[in-house]
Amino acid sequence: MSKQVWKPGNMLYPLPAVMVSCGDKEGNANIVTIAWTGTVCTNPAMLYISLRPERHSYQMIKETGEFVVNLTTKDLVYATDYCGVRSGRDVDKFKEMKLTKQKAEKLMYAPIIKESPVSIECKVVEIKELGTHHMFLAQVLAVDIDERYMDKSGKFRLNSADLMVYSHGEYFNLKEQLGTFGYSVRKKTTTKTKNKSSQNKVNLPKKELKWIRTDTKKDSVKK
């Protein structure tokens, strides 16, 4: 089987499609959908987002040095797409998408989105002007999690939230578990251990896992 060679481009997929919330010093808030994001360091906990300077949220984040990365789910797919193709200059995205602004624990201006299972509060430490996009390198100051996904043993079951990803112009939810970190070298789990683990699962309504597609164009998520 042969491969075609294309010119340089961004083909690293799938990616998390996250809703980044931010605010300015006058009390205005906005949401921008971003796919160019990822982890860069464990200790201190750090991540990045890349954003075009012409986006409405860019000046808010640059002015305050704050933003919140809100993870998205199947239930939030419509809002995620909307916040990527509409500008905060024209609409109040919180109002239009019926999303709830909630005060962040460690930030002064950027709110968290209550409906998100995980909201990651970030403080900008460096801005790299790379070209079409500027990269905001940030330190994580706090992580707000939805208690609905805590099991009886106190473990956070994030994968029960029906998380969503973005791949080449389309949205998908996570179809099935293929393995766990380190499973290739781990000893086989006994039946007794499996039964004990299943008792700690979060009791959420069972949902059929299927792919989510939208009729938007490939560039519907504005990077």
N, C-alpha and C positions, 0 to 999 in steps of 0.2 A: 504494500500500500504506500503510495507516494504522498508527499505533502507539498502544498503550494507555499511559496515564500512571498509574503506581503511586506509593504513598507512599514516602518515603525509605527506602532499605535498601542492604545490601551486595550488589551484583551485579557486582563487578569479578572476572571469571573469564576464563581459568583462572588458578590460583595454584599455587605450589609447595607440596606437602604434605611438610613436613620433620619429621624426628624431632629434637626438642631434648633433649639430654642435660644433666643437671645433678647436683649433689651437695650434701650439707650438710657441716658441719664435723665431724660424727661418723662420716663415712665412708659414709653411705648415698647411693645413687645412684638416679636415676629417669629415665624417658623420657616426654616428652609430645609428642603430635603437634599441630602448629600449621600453619594455613594463612594466618593473618594475619602475614605477614613480607615483608620486601623490603629492597632496597638504598636507602640514603639519601645516601651520599657516596663519592666515589672517593679523595680524598686530604684527610684520613686516611680509610682504608677504614672505612666504618660501615654498620651495618644495624640493623633493629629487629625485635622480635617483640611481639605483643600477646597478653596472657594474662588470663584471669579470675582475680581474687584468691582464689576458692575452690578453684582447682586445687592439687593437692598440690605441684606443682613451683614454684608461685609463691613460697612462703616460702623454699625452697632458693635460688632465684635472687636474691631480695631480700636474703637473709642474706649470701651469699657474693659477690654481684655478678658471677657467672660463669655462662656457659652455652655450649653448643656446638650449632651448627646443622648437622645431618647430612642431606645430600641423599639422596633415596630413588629406588629403581629398581623395575622390574617385579618383580624377585625379592623385593623388600622390601615389596610392597603389603599382604600379610597382616599383617605386623608393624606397618606404619604405621597401619593401621586399628585394630588391637588396642590400640596405645599411645594411641589417641585416645579409646577408649571404656571402657577399664579404668583404675582409679585405682591409683597407686603406694602408697596407704594399704593396699590389700588384696592386691596381688600384686607380685612381683619381676618386672618386665617384661623385664629382661635375661635372667633365667633362663627364664621362660615362652616367650619368643620365640627362645631360643638365640642371643642376640646377645652379642658380645664387648666387654667394657669394656676400654679401652686408655688409658693415661695420656696426658693432653694435654701438649703441648710447653711451653706458656706459662701454663697454668692450674693452680691448686692443688687444686681440689675437683671440678670438672666433668670427667668422662671423655669421650672420643670413642667413637663406635661403629665398630669395625673394619670391619664389613661395608659401610659406606657408602663410595661412591666419593670423596666430598669431605666433610670435617669442618671447619667454620669456628669457630675458637676466639674467643670474644667476652668482652669486659669491659664491664660496664654503666657508662655515664657519666651517665645520667639516667633517671628513672622519671616518666612523665606519667600521672596518674590521669584518664582521659578519660571514664569512665562504666562500662559493663559490663566493659570491658577496660582494663587498664593497659598502657601501651606502655613497653617496655624499650629505650631507645636505647643502642646499644653500639658500641664500637670493636673492629675485627677485629685480633687480636694475631698470629694464625697461621692458615694454611690447610694441612690435611693431605690429601694426595691419594693415591689408590691407583695404584701404579706399573704395574698391569696395563694402564692406559689411556695409557701413554706410548708413542709410536711411535719408530721407529729414529732419527729426526732430533731427538728430544728434545721434540717437541710433545705437549701433553696433549690427548688426544682424548676430551673429556668426553662428547660426544654418542654415543659408542660404548657408553656405560654403560646404555642403555635407560632413560633418566630418566622419572619419573612426575609427573603433575600432577593437581590436584583441581579439578573444575568442577561447581558446583551439586549437590553431594551424591554425585558419582561420581568414580572414579579413571580416568585415561587415561594410556597411554604416548604418546610423541611419534610420530605416524604416519609422516610423511615430511618431508623437507627441502623448504621452499618457496623458500628463497633464503638469502643470507648478508648480513651487515651491509654496507650501501653498494652492493649489487649493482645497484641501479637507475641508478646513475651511473657504474659501473665499466666500463672497456673490456672487451670480450669476451675470454675466456680462450682461448688457442691450444690446439690438440690436444697439442702437446709439453708445455705446462705442466700440462695435465690429467693426462697420463700420469705425470709426475713426482710430482704430488700424490697420485695413487692408490697409488704405491709406499710412501708414508709412513703408510698407514692401519694401524691396529692389527689384528692377525690374531685376531679373535674369531669364535666359531662364529656362522654366519648364523642369524638368527631371523626368523620371520615377524612383521611388525609388525601388531598388532591391538589394538583397544580393550580395556581392562580395566574390567569393571563389577563391583560388589559388590551384594549384596542388603541392605546396611545402609541405615538411614534417611538422609535428606538431611543431617542434622546429625551424621553419624558422626564427622567430624573436629571435635573440640572446639576452638573458637577460644580 
